[in-house]
Amino acid sequence: MYFHAGQDFVLNTRDVLGVFDLDTAGASRRTGDYLRRAEQEGAVVDLCAPGTLPKSFLVTDFPGETVYVSPLSPAALKKRAERSQID
């Protein structure tokens, strides 16, 4: 099933490995290192409109390991993913 992850972008729920809150996970040094490395490798896709603060990031395994930075909260993403499986 697919769900909207931000900026008119849809992801397949099967490809999502994890959804993380940037407020809590972003405070970790390891998370910061992981995100910097992903950025350097060109594996980060920003789904935020200009001027919008990101609230979460999703790690997927397709295509390859990709990190999507989303303006939506983890709770909103969870609801969208759950709703897509019901429809």
N, C-alpha and C positions, 0 to 999 in steps of 0.2 A: 504494500500500500504506500501511497505517497502523501506527504503533508507539506504545507507552506512553511518555509523557514525564514522568510523575510525577503524584501525587495523582489517580489514576483519570482521567487526561486523555490522549487520543490525538490524534496529529497525522498528517496525510497527508505522506508523504515528499516528494511533489511540491511541497509548499508551503514546505519548509524551505530557506532560503537558506544558513544556516551554523549551526554549533554551536561555541560558544566556551567555553574554560575560564576560570572567573572568577579563578582564582589567577594565571594568566599575563596574560590580556587585561585583567583588572580593574585591573592595576597601571598601565596606560596612561592618561594624562590624557585622550586622545581618546575612549577607551572609556568612561571615567567621564562625560565630557560627553555622549556619545551616549545612555548609559543614563539620565542625568538628564533630557535632553530628551524621551526616549521616555516617561519617567514623568510629566512635566508634561503631555504630550499624551494621557495615558491609554492608552498603547499597551503597557503592561507588565502581564503576567499572571503572578502568583506561584503556582507549583505546589508550593511547599514547605509542609509541615505546620508549624503553630506550633512554634517552638523548633528547627526544623531549619535548618541552614546550607545556603545554595545553593552548588552546585558548578559549575554551567554556565548558559549562557543560549543560547537558540535564537532566531534571527531568521527570521521567516516573511513571506511576501508575501500571506497570506490570513488573515483579512480585512484588507486593507490591510497596512501594515508593522506587525507585532506582535512583541514580544519576550516570550518565555516564560522565566522564571527557574525552573530545575529543581534538585532536590536530587540528581539523578543525575550522575555524572561523564560527560564527553564520550565516554570509551571505552565506558561502559555504553550510552549512547544510540546510539552507532555500531553496537554489536552488536545492539541491538534493531531498528534500522532495517534492517540487513543480514539478520537473521533473518526479518523480515516480508516481505522480497522473495523469500526461498526458499520460504516456506510457500505 
